[in-house]
Amino acid sequence: MNSPLVSIGIPTYNRPHSFKKALDSIVNQTYKNIEIIIGDNSDNYETKDIMEEYVSDSRIKYKKHETNIGSLKNVQFLLNNANGKYFMFTADDDYWDITFIEKAVEKLEADPEAVACWSDVQFFDNTGNINMDSSFHNQDVSKYNTVNRLIKINMQSGWYEFYCLVKTNIIKSFNFNEFKMIGTDVVFINHLLLSGKCLMINEPLFHYFVSSTHAYERYNYKSEIYNEYARINPHLDNFVKCFQLILKSNKINIFQKLHYYIKYWINIIFINQLWIQCRFIVYPPISEYFKLVIKKRDFGIILICMPLLLHLLLKKSTKQIKEKIKNALYRFSIYKFYTHSIKKNTVLLLEFNPCHIEVMPGYAKYLIDLGFNVDTIMIPKMSKERVFCRYKHKNLRHYVLDVQDIKKLLYLKKIHKYSYICITSWHLYIARKNQAFFNIFPDLNIDNNKFIFVIHEKDNLDDFSKCFSFISLAHLECNKYMPTVVNPHYFGAIQITPKNEDVIHFIVVGNVDSSKRDYELINNACIYLLDLNITNFKITIIGNGEFGIADTLKNYINYLGCCDYPTMFKCLEQADFFLALLNPDDKRHDDYLENKTSGSFQLCYGFLKPIILAEKFAIKLGFANNDSIIYKNNHELGNSLKKAITMSQEEYKYIQDNLLELSTKIYAKSISNFKILLKGN
């Protein structure tokens, strides 16, 4: 067998330990006629120190760049200095079986039509564990013609074929400097496929290091190296160039190109390929493709976009379609947040938890009325609840990020551009733990004066009150500190309705939890009404949990369970009275007197629904006989419901007007408090 010279290029940057393993796997190859070219972009001399061990190996050409010239220029440097008939890249964190070059050269020398040879791939992590079950195996296309190998690779590959032995003249005809780093491997592999036959060694001789994140996600959140826009657009740009490369190639004729695109369409539309998930959904959002189509009117780009739509429309599984659309929309929301410009005087309204979002429209309303713009962020689960369904405003923008992405963004420089950051829960329920915000984020480099936290229950804030601002829905004494009361009871364009004429509607909103509400009071009150032959009533219950309804009461109690806010708001508009279900005899409910607040009262103020409430709680919470129905003990609840049912329209209007006056006073006091708080910061 001939033994032509093989050039191996190793670009490296600040990974001395893994670099040594990669270099040793090349130095120890059984094929000896090699030259090893190393381009060192490191900003330290650790890799250079390691190279002292290899000074006696004349096959190695090492270059320490004085400044970091960038990854693609480093790649081009390696190619410019390659003298071998064949060339291969080696990443500084991967390694090779010592027989790879020998076996690859043997295959290439035996087949003059072949331009490249790769092996199968084996994956390992930073613990050294090997993953044999990865779905990203390299593809054997040695028996395929040009069109079919394009189809095979582009539809089923993980793109690890980039690490192969290739004829040097073929790789030198590809100018890496014309492309952007992310996605260059995709374009290069298509260049190989168009250049000639590609062979494969059906053994896992290439060992690929799998980090916890992909290469494009290896960033430092605290220094804002990561930029979602920069991640998406280069990949999109290179991916489009890949299709243009095929369109413009003179290696295949127009009929072969048509054949390729027909197969491409069929694969994308009718087959649920890994490629569609990786290249369309996980990376650029669908909207970016259409922006590109409109901007450039490029036939190749249209060919990329249209099959995706048809795939989504024709896919038999509705669940899969919804999942793809959900993933695409989520990626687009991240993209929107990282690329949007933050206007002057903008406040970020942020909720980590799967609760408490009912306060967000009210706080957004106050801030906008005070002249601020508002950006909101909530987790995907809460976004589905659509709490802003009734509140639209030109100065209000919404974003959806999961907890992990929210945690990352708090370390970005972009976050400093906000005038204030209002976090609507001081306590965060992350990983099933209830922890104060700064116990989770003790090292945030953000001006403390920018933070405003919402307190939902009594807490010891003495250690934090001098550093941060706190607001609460109602008066809460937190040891020596009293948070500023800013009561959010605005929900958008809602309809204030009069009392129903025929069937009187009562509503309860809140988790079915005896420590918060006594739902047994409903059963007793209903039995009381039925004993009086009063049947023109209906009780709607909205909340999580199980509630046992007696068979005799099922015609009067409608248990909806958990529902989204559009449904809840509609039910509230249709209701006449709100049931608090606080039990004056249950000591646990005394927490609502001093230690915690409830969103139920916000709904009463916002929808002007008179609340039926025990006197013990009414006095403390600011309700009176002229704006609510108050009873002394549990035995009187049934009679209070009777009073509500028999109440005239005039009486109801009187109570509603007084409730509106109370709501207006609370709004005026709250916005004044908020204004003073913000000026003080």
N, C-alpha and C positions, 0 to 999 in steps of 0.2 A: 504494500500500500504506500502511495505517496504520502509525504509528511510536510504539507505546506505550512507556512507560518500562520499562526492564529494570534490575533490581537485581542486582548481583554481590557476593556475600559471600566474603571471603578471610580465613579464620582462619589465623594464623601463630604460629610458636613457634621462635625461635632458628635461623632459616634465611635470613639476610639475602640471600645471593647467589642462591639459587634463587628466593626471594620476588621479587626484582627482575625476573627473567625472566618469572615468572608474571604479575606486575602489568603489565609492558610488553605482554604478549600480549592483555591486556584493554583497556588504554588505547588501543592501536592498532587496535581492532576497526573494521571498516568501518561498523558500525551505531553511530551516535553518541549516540542518546538513552538514555544509561545513567547509573546512579549506582553508585559503587564503595564498598562498606563494608568496612573493614578492622578486625578485632579482633586486637590484638597482645598475646599472652600471654608474650612474651619476657622473660627475666630480665636482659636487658641493653638497651642503647639503640642497637644497630647498625641495626635495622630502622627505628627512629625517625629516625636520621640519614639513611638512604636517602630517607625520605619528604620531606626538605627539597627534593629535586629536583622534587617534584610539587606544591608549594604553590600554583602558579598554576592547577592543574587543579581547577576548582570542582566537578567531578563526584565527586571523591574525598572520602569522610568517613573520617578515620583516628582510631582510639581506642587509646591505649596504656593497658592495664589496669595499675593500680598493683600488683596482685598477680596471680599466675597463677590465673584463675578456673576452669581446667579446660576441656577441649576441648568438651564438650557444652554447657556454659554459654556458652562463646564462640560456638558455633553458634547458640544461641538468641538471644544478643545481636544477631547479624547479622540474624536474621529479624525481630526486634522493631523494627529500624530500617529495614526495607525498605519502600519506598513504591511500587515498580513493579508493573505488571500481571504481569510475569514475574520469576522469580528463578532464580539458578544459583549453585552453590558452585564455588570454585576452590581447590584445595589449593596450598600455598605452594611445592611442588616440581614441579608439573605446569605445562603451558602449552597454549594453544589456537591453532589457526589463526585468523587475523584475520577470516575470513569466517563463523565459526561462528554468532555471534549473529544476524547478518543472515539467514542461511539458515534458522535455527531459528525466528525470529519469522515469517518468510514462511510457513513450513509451518503453524505454530500458528494464525496469523490466517486461513489459508485453510480450516481445519477446526475448526468450533466445538466438536465433540465431543472434540477432543484436549486432553489435560491436560499433556503433557510431550513433549519431543523431545530425542533424543540422537543423536550421530554414532557412527561406528565409532571404534575406539581404536587408536592406534599406541604402541608401547612403546620407551623409550630408557633407557639405563643411565647411570652416572656418567661414562662416557667419551664420552657423546653418541651412541654407536652405536644404530641403530634396528633393532628386531627386528620384521620383517614377518610372521614365521611363528608368532606366538603363537596357541595354541588358545583363548585367552580373548577372542575377538572379541565385541563387543556384538551383541545379537540384534534382528532386525527383527520386531516383533510387530504392526505397524500394521494388518495384515489379519486379525488373530486376534480372536475374541471373548474375554470376560473369562477364562473357564476355560482356554482354550487358551493365552492369553498367560501365565497363571500357570504352566501346565505348561512352556511353552517356556523361560521365564526361570529358573524354579526347577530345571529339569533340566539346562540347558546353559550357564548364564551364569557369567561371572567376576565379576559384580556391579559392573562399571564403568559400568553404566547410571545409577548414583547421580549421576554427573556429567552433568547434563542441564539444559536450560532447562525450567522447570515453572511453571505458573500459581501465583502467590504465595498465593492463597487456599487452594490444595490443600496446599502445603507448610506453611503456617501452621496447618493443621488437624492437623498431626502434631507432637506434643510430644516433642522430642528428649530432654528432661530425664527422661522416664519410663524411658529405656532406659540400658543400659550401653554403653560406647564400642564394644567389639568386637562386630561383627555388627549394629550399628544400620543399616548400609546395606542389609542383607538385608530387614529389617523395613520400612524406608522404601520400597524398590523395590516390595514387595508392596502397600504402601499406595497407591502410584501406579497399579499394575496394577488395583487394585480401584476406583480413582477414575474411570477413563475410558481413552480410547484413547491409546496412546503411539506416537509417530512416530519415524522414524529417517532420518538423512541418511547415505546409503551412501558416505561418504567418511571417511577417518581424520582428522578435524579435532581430535580430542582426543589430546593427547600425554601419556602416563602414565609417570612415572618409576618404574623398577623397581630397588629397592635390592637388596643382597645378601641381605637378610632382609625378611620381611613386616613390616608396621607393628607388629603385636603382638609381634614379636621384637626390636624396636629397644630394647635395654636395655643397661644397664651391669652386667656380671657382678660387677665388683669392689664395687659398692655394693648389690647384691641388689635392684635395681629389679624384675628379672624374677622372676615367681612363676608356676610352672606351673598351680597351682590357680586363680589369678586369671585366667589366660589361657583356661582351659577353661570354667569355670562361666559367665562373662558371655556367651560365645558360645552356649553351650547354652541359657541363660536367654532370650536374644534370639531364638534360633532357634525355641524353643517358642512364644514370643509371636507369632512370624510365623505359625505354624499356627493359633494361637488367634485371630489377627486375621482369618484367612480364615473360620474357623468362625463367628465372631460378626458377620461383615459382613452388612449389610442390602442390599448392592449386588448380591448374588447369592442366589438362593433355595436351599432345601435340596437340590433335585435337582441344581442346578449344583455345589453343594459335594460331593455324592456323586459326580458326574461327575468332578470334579477329583481326588478321592481315589482313585477307581478307576484313572484314568490315572496318577496318582502311583504307585500300587502296581505297575501294569504296567511302568512305566518303570524303577522300582528293582529289581523282581524279575527281569525278563527282559532288560533292556538294560544293557550295561556303560557307564554314563554317567560322564562326568567328575565330575558332581555327587556321585555316591556316594563317589568317592575323596576329594574335597575336603572334603565336609561331614560324612561319617561317620568315615572312617578317619583322616584327617590331624588332625582336631580332636578332639572329645570321645571318650573311650573308650566302648565299647559298654556297659560296666557302669554308667556314669553315667546312661545313658538308663533303664536298668532301675531304678536307685535312684530316679530321678525318677518313674517309673511307680508304683512301690510307695508312694512318699511322698505323691504328689498324686492318684493314681488318675484322671488326666486322660485323657479319650478322645482328645484331640488328640495327646498325647504317645505314646499307644499306637499311633496311626496312624503316627507317625514310626518307632517301634522295630520293629514287626513286619515291614515290608517288608525291612528290612536282614537279618533272620534268614532270611527266605525267599529273598532274593537269594543269600545265602551257601550255602544248602542246595540251591538249584535250578540254580545256575550250572554250566554244562557243564564248564568248565575247572577241574580239580582244582588245577592250578598257581596259577590266579588266586585261588581260594578260600584256599589256603594262604598266598599272599602278602598278601591282605587281613587274614587272621587274624594273621599274623606282624606286620604293621604296627600293627594295633590293639593287640596285646599289648605291643609295644615302647613305643607311646605311653602305654599304661597303666602300664608299669613306670616311665617318667619321671614320670608323674602321681603314682604311689605314693610315689616317693622325695621329690619336692618337697613333698608334703602330709603325709607321715608325721611324727609327733613323735618327736624323739630323746630317749630315756629317759636318766636319769642313769646314769653309769658305762657308757657305750656306746663300743665301739671300732669304727671303720670298717676293714674288711679289703678292700683294693683291689688289683685286678690289671689293668693296662693291656694286657698282652701276650697274644698268642695261644699262650701256654704258661705253665707254672709253676703252674697252678691246682690241681695235685695236692697242694700244700702247704696249701691253704686250709682243708680240713676239720680237719687236725691243729692248725693255729694257732687256729682257732675253738674247738676242744675245750679247749685250754689256757686260753684267755681266759674261756670260760664256767665252767670249773672254778675259776678264780680270782675268780669273782663278777661278771664283766662281761656285758653284753649285746653282741651282735655283729651289725653290718650288713655284708653283703658286696656288692661291686659288681664285675662282670666284663663283658667285652664280649659282644655277642650270639653271636659264633662260639663262644666258650668256654662260654657258658651252655647251648648245645645239647649239650655234652659231659656235662652232669649229674653233676658230680663230687660233689655233695652228695646223690646218690640214696639213700645208706644212712644219712645223718646228718640227723635231724630233731630240733629242740629248740625249745621255746617262746620262748627268748631269742635265737633266730637268725632273721634276716630277710635275704632276698636281693633284689637289684635288678640290672637289666640296662641298661647305658648304653653307647653307642658311644664311641670315643676322644674325639671332639669334645665330646660332652656331659659326659664325665668331666673334660675340661680346663676346661670352663666352671664346673662345680660347685665346683672347687677355689678359685674366687674368690668364692663366695657366703658370706655371713655364717653361714649355717646350718652350714657345715663346722666352725666354731669350737665348736659345741656338743658335738662328740665329745671324749671323754676322750683318746683316742689315734687316730692314723691310721696303720695298718700297711700299707705298700705292699709287696707280696710280690715285687717285682723292683726292685732299685736301678737297673738298666739298662733303658731302655724302647726297644722296637723300633718307632719311629714314622716313617712315611714312608721305610721301608727304611733307617733310620739307627739305629745303636746308640749311645745317649747316656745319660749319667747323669741321674737325675731332675732335679737342680737346674740342669743345663745347659739343660733345656727350660723349667723354671719358676723362674727366678732371682728373681722379684719377688713370690712368695707372701707374703701378710701373715698368716701363721699361726705360732703359737708353735712354735719349733723343737723344744721338748721333747715336743711331741705326736707327732712323727714317729718311726716305727720302720721301718727298711728291711731287706729280706731280701737277703742276698748269696748268690749261687749260684756265684761263682767269685772267685778272688783278684783284688783290686783295690787301688789306692792310695787309702786313705781318710783319710790324715793330715790333709788340709785340711777334712774333714767330721766327723771323729770327736769333736771338741769341741762340735759343734753338734747332732748327731743321734745317735740310737741305731741300732745295726746288730745284726742277728742272722743266723746262718747255720745250715745243716743239719748241718754237721760242722766240725771245727777247720780254719780257714783263716787263715793268717798274712798279713795285709794290711799289709806293711811293719812299722811299729812298733805297729800297732793290731791287736788280736785281737777280732773280733766275738763276741758272746755266743752260745754254741751252744744253739739251741732246735730240737730235731729233731722235725718233725711226721710221725708215722707212724700217725695215727688216721684211719680212713676211714668209721667208722660201724658199723652193725650188720652185721657180716660173720660168716660161718660158718667156724670153724676145723676143717678136715677132716683125717682120718687118711690114711695112704698108700693109694693104690688097690691092689687085689689083683691084677688081671689086667694091664691095660695101664698102664704108668707114664708119667705126664704131666710133661714139662718145659716151661717157659715162658720166653720172652724178651720183655721190654718195652723199647722204645726205638727211635729212628730208625735206619734202615738206613744207617749212616754209618760208614765204616771208621775215621774218626778217633775215634769213640766206642766202637764195638764191632766185633770181628772176626767177621763172620758166616761167613767161610770155615771157621772152627773147627768149626761145626756139621756141615758136609759131611764133614770129615775124621773127626769123632767118630762120625757115623752109619755111615760106611763101616767103621770099626773094629768097631762092634757087629755089623753084618751079616756081616762076615768070621768072627765068632765064633758066627754063627747065632742072635744075640739079636735078636728081632723084636718083643717085647712092649713097645714104647715109642712115644711120640708127642711131637713137639715143636711147640708153638704159638708163632708169632712175631707180635707186635703192634707196629706202628710204621710210620712213613712211609718211603717209599723203595722201590727195586726190589731184589729178592733172587732171584738165579738158583738154582733148585733142579734138580738132576740128575733125569732121568726115573726113575732107579732109587730115588730117595729120596722121591718125591712121595707115596707111601703113608704116609710116616712124619713128614713135615713139613707142618704146616698154617699157611700164611701168611695171616693175617687182614688185614694192612695196618693202616690207621688205623681205630680204632673208638671208640665212646663209652665212658664209664666204667662204666655198668651192664654192658655186654658184657665189658669188661676185668675187672671185679670177679668176674663169674661164672666167667670162664676161670681166674682166680687161685684161686678156691675149689676148682675142679676139678683144679688142678695139684698136683704133688707136690714139685717142685724148681724153683728159679730159676737160670737160667743168666746169669752176668754177662758172659761173652765178652770180658773184658779180657785183652789179649794182653801178657804180660810182656816180649815181644821188640819190641813196638811203642813207640817213644819217645813217640809222641803220647798213648798211654794213661797215661804217667807223670803227666799232669796230674791224674789222680784221686788221686795220692798227696799232693799239696800244693795244687794250684791250683784245683780245682773239685770239686763234689759231684754225685751222681747220684740221681735219684728212685727208681732201681731198689732201692736199699738200704732206702728207706722202705717199699716194698711188701713186702720180706722181713720187716721188723719187724712190719708191720701185719697181714699174713696168715699169719705164722709159717710161711713156706716156706723150708726150708733152701737156702742159696745154694751153688752150685758155683763156686769162685773160686780163681784162682792165688794161691799163698802170698805173693807179692810185695805183693799188694794187701790180702790178708786181714789181715795183721799190722797194717798201717797203719790199716785201717778198723775194727779191733776185733773181727773174727771169729776163732773158734778151732775146733779139731777137734771139740769137743764140741757146737757149735751150727751147723756147716756142713760141707761136704765140700771139703777143700783139696788142691790138687795143685801140684807144683813147676814143671812146664813144660808146654808145649802138647801134647807127646807123651803126657802122662798124662791129658789131658782125657777121652779115650775110656774109659780104665779107670775114671775117676771116675764116668762115667755108668753103667758096668757095676756099680760098687759101689752106686750109688743104686738101680738096678733090682733088684738081688738083696738089698737091705737088708730085714731083718725088720721087722715092725710094732713090736716092742719097741725095736729100735735107732732106728727113726724117731721113736717117741714120746719117747725119751730126748733126741734132738737137738732135737725140737720144744719140749720142756720147757725145755731150756737156752736156746733162742732166745727163749722167752717171758720167762725170767728176764732176759736181756739187754735185751729190749724194755722190760720194766718198769723196769729201772735207768735206761735212757735217758729214759723218760718222767719218772721222779722227778727226775732231774738237770735235765732240760729245764724242767719247770714251776717248779722252784726257781730256776733261772737267770732265767726270765721274770719271776717274782715280784720278785726282787731288782732286775732292770732297771727294772720299772715303778715300784717304790717309789723308786728313785733319781731318777726323773723328777718 
